[in-house]
Amino acid sequence: MESLKNKVMDFWNETPCSLRNKGANSEGSKESFQLIAEDRYQGDSFMKDVVPFHAMKGLKTLEVGCGLGTDLVQFAKAEANTYALDLSKNSLYLAKQNLANHNLSSKLIHADAENIPYEDASFDLIYSWGCLHHTETPEKAFKELYRILKPGGKILIMLYHKYSLVTLQAYLLYGLFKGKPFCSLDEILANHIESPGTKAYSMNQIKKLFAAFTALEVKPIITRYDLRYGRFSYLPSWVGKCLPPRWGWNLIISGEKLK
């Protein structure tokens, strides 16, 4: 039987993040990458406030799950010393093209977040946006992040929020409206949201999983996906500003490793 890890790898190799939704081709043209970047930073306008790309100069950074390299390009432009890994070889190929289109480079490796091939205390910053909830055993990955982070180093991670409007949408669509009102949220997310086995967490679960980190903050953010009412149809962004952040699909996690 094929392992979950291989199923996840096959999924992202076949449909690299962002390509499947934005109509971009997989050849990696400069124009398609530009469209993806514009969609990301305009559609998720909170990114500029959450991720201080401009403050990364000189920091040795590792992006876990770089996808097409959209954020990696921003780190490299800010003159960070960038490293990145991904389980999908196709994504890494496209990320390399994306960087080359900007005359940038990074150290890219094909690797598993649960077994990161770097020495202890290697990085000043570990960044991961929407990746680790796709790993087979996230707890192993979280321990790996702590291991390779330098004392005093920081993490900035986004994971999916279990009690969000996106999860409610999924429950209605794949649970209640399918005549399965008692289907668990975990099962619905694992079977219907992105790659097989997708997970989501409560804020209390995150605090326990990342308890080894100091100055830990967990902040939910309303996203456009919380406002979706069709495949590519969204309510106006001002609606999200009227909703409590605690219903947001993205949990932004920051913390430090003890010096």
C-alpha positions in Angstrom: 0.0 0.0 0.0 1.3 3.4 -0.9 2.3 5.5 2.1 0.6 8.8 2.9 4.0 10.5 2.4 4.2 9.2 -1.1 0.6 10.2 -1.9 1.3 13.7 -0.7 4.5 13.9 -2.8 2.6 12.7 -5.8 -0.2 15.2 -5.3 2.2 18.2 -5.1 4.3 16.9 -8.0 1.2 16.8 -10.2 -0.3 20.0 -9.0 2.3 22.4 -7.5 0.9 24.9 -5.1 -0.8 27.9 -6.8 -0.5 26.4 -10.3 -3.7 24.4 -9.9 -5.8 27.5 -9.0 -4.3 30.3 -11.0 -4.4 29.0 -14.5 -0.6 29.4 -14.8 1.3 26.9 -17.0 3.9 24.6 -15.5 6.6 25.8 -17.9 7.6 28.5 -15.4 7.4 31.5 -17.6 8.2 34.8 -16.0 4.7 36.1 -16.7 3.0 33.2 -15.0 5.2 33.6 -11.9 4.4 37.3 -11.8 0.7 36.6 -12.0 1.0 34.1 -9.1 3.0 36.6 -7.0 0.4 39.4 -7.7 -2.4 37.1 -6.7 -0.6 36.1 -3.5 0.3 39.5 -2.2 -2.9 41.2 -3.3 -5.3 38.4 -2.5 -3.6 37.8 0.9 -2.8 41.5 1.5 -2.0 40.7 5.2 1.2 39.0 4.1 3.2 42.3 4.0 2.3 42.9 7.7 2.8 39.3 8.8 6.1 38.4 7.0 8.8 41.1 7.4 10.7 40.2 4.3 12.6 43.5 4.4 14.1 42.7 7.8 15.8 39.4 6.6 19.1 40.8 5.3 22.0 38.7 6.3 19.9 36.1 8.1 20.4 32.4 7.3 16.9 31.3 6.5 15.3 28.0 5.7 11.9 27.8 4.0 10.3 24.4 4.6 7.9 23.7 1.8 8.9 26.5 -0.7 6.5 25.5 -3.4 7.0 27.6 -6.5 9.4 29.9 -4.6 7.1 32.9 -4.5 8.1 33.9 -0.9 11.6 32.6 -1.4 12.1 35.2 -4.1 11.1 37.9 -1.5 13.6 36.6 1.0 16.4 36.5 -1.6 15.5 40.0 -2.8 15.9 41.1 0.8 19.5 39.6 0.7 18.8 36.8 3.2 21.1 33.8 3.0 18.4 31.5 1.7 17.9 27.8 1.9 14.7 25.9 1.0 13.4 22.4 0.8 10.3 20.7 -0.6 9.0 17.2 -0.9 8.0 17.9 -4.5 10.7 17.8 -7.1 8.5 19.5 -9.7 8.0 22.4 -7.2 11.7 22.7 -6.7 12.3 22.7 -10.4 9.8 25.6 -10.8 11.2 27.4 -7.8 14.6 27.4 -9.3 13.2 28.8 -12.5 11.3 31.5 -10.6 14.5 32.6 -8.8 16.5 32.6 -12.1 13.9 34.9 -13.6 14.9 37.4 -11.0 18.6 36.7 -11.3 18.5 35.2 -7.8 19.6 31.8 -6.4 19.1 29.8 -3.3 20.2 26.4 -1.9 17.4 24.1 -2.8 17.1 20.5 -1.7 14.6 17.7 -2.1 13.9 16.7 1.4 11.3 15.6 3.9 10.3 18.0 6.7 10.4 15.1 9.2 14.0 14.4 8.3 15.8 17.6 7.5 19.4 17.0 6.4 21.0 19.9 8.3 23.1 20.0 11.4 21.8 21.2 14.8 21.6 25.0 15.3 22.0 25.9 11.6 19.5 28.6 11.0 18.5 32.1 12.2 15.0 31.8 10.9 12.8 28.9 9.8 9.8 29.9 7.7 7.0 27.6 6.5 3.7 28.8 5.0 1.0 26.2 4.6 3.2 23.2 4.4 3.6 21.3 7.7 -0.1 20.4 8.0 0.5 18.2 4.9 3.3 16.1 6.5 2.5 12.6 7.6 3.7 13.1 11.2 3.9 16.9 11.9 5.1 16.3 15.4 8.4 15.0 14.0 8.7 18.0 11.7 8.2 20.4 14.6 11.0 18.7 16.6 13.2 19.0 13.5 12.6 22.7 13.3 13.6 23.2 16.9 16.7 21.0 16.4 18.1 22.9 13.4 17.3 26.4 14.7 20.1 28.4 16.4 19.6 29.4 20.0 17.9 32.7 19.8 16.6 31.9 16.3 13.0 32.4 15.3 10.2 30.5 13.6 7.4 31.9 11.5 4.9 29.3 10.4 1.3 29.2 9.1 -0.8 26.2 9.8 -4.5 25.6 9.1 -7.1 26.4 11.8 -9.5 23.6 12.6 -12.3 25.9 13.9 -12.5 28.3 11.0 -15.0 29.4 8.3 -13.2 27.3 5.7 -13.7 24.2 7.9 -17.3 25.1 8.3 -17.7 25.3 4.6 -16.0 21.9 4.2 -18.3 20.4 6.9 -21.4 21.7 5.2 -20.3 20.6 1.7 -18.8 17.2 2.5 -20.5 16.3 5.8 -24.0 17.7 6.3 -25.1 18.1 2.7 -23.8 14.6 1.9 -26.0 13.1 4.7 -23.0 12.6 7.0 -23.6 15.0 9.8 -21.5 13.1 12.3 -18.4 12.9 10.1 -15.4 14.3 12.0 -13.7 17.5 10.9 -10.4 15.7 10.9 -11.8 13.1 8.4 -13.3 15.8 6.1 -10.1 17.9 6.0 -7.9 14.8 5.4 -10.1 13.6 2.5 -11.2 16.8 0.8 -8.8 19.7 1.5 -5.8 19.8 -0.9 -3.4 16.8 -0.6 -4.4 13.5 1.2 -4.2 13.7 5.0 -4.4 17.4 5.4 -4.6 18.4 9.1 -5.8 21.5 10.9 -5.3 22.5 14.6 -7.0 24.4 17.4 -5.0 27.2 19.0 -4.6 25.1 22.2 -3.2 22.2 20.2 -0.6 24.6 18.6 0.4 25.9 22.0 1.1 22.4 23.2 2.9 21.3 20.0 5.2 24.3 20.1 5.6 24.4 23.8 9.4 24.2 23.5 9.6 27.6 21.9 9.6 30.8 24.0 7.8 34.1 23.2 5.2 31.9 21.4 2.4 33.7 19.7 -0.5 32.1 17.8 -2.6 34.5 15.8 -5.6 33.5 13.6 -6.2 35.6 10.5 -9.3 35.8 8.3 -8.4 34.9 4.7 -10.1 35.3 1.4 -10.8 31.5 1.5 -13.0 32.1 4.6 -15.0 34.4 2.4 -15.3 32.0 -0.6 -18.8 31.1 -1.9 -17.7 29.5 -5.1 -14.6 28.0 -6.7 -13.2 31.4 -7.6 -15.8 33.7 -6.1 -15.2 35.6 -2.9 -17.1 38.1 -0.8 -15.6 41.6 -0.7 -12.5 41.9 1.5 -14.3 44.4 3.8 -16.6 41.6 5.0 -13.5 39.9 6.4 -12.7 43.0 8.5 -16.1 42.7 10.1 -15.6 39.1 11.2 -13.8 38.0 14.4 -10.2 36.9 13.5 -10.7 33.8 15.6 -12.7 32.3 12.7 -9.8 32.6 10.3 -8.3 29.7 8.3 -4.7 30.7 8.9 -2.9 30.4 12.2 0.2 32.4 12.2 2.8 31.0 14.7 5.9 32.8 15.8 8.4 31.9 18.5 12.0 31.7 19.5 14.5 29.0 20.6 16.0 29.6 24.0 19.5 31.0 24.0 
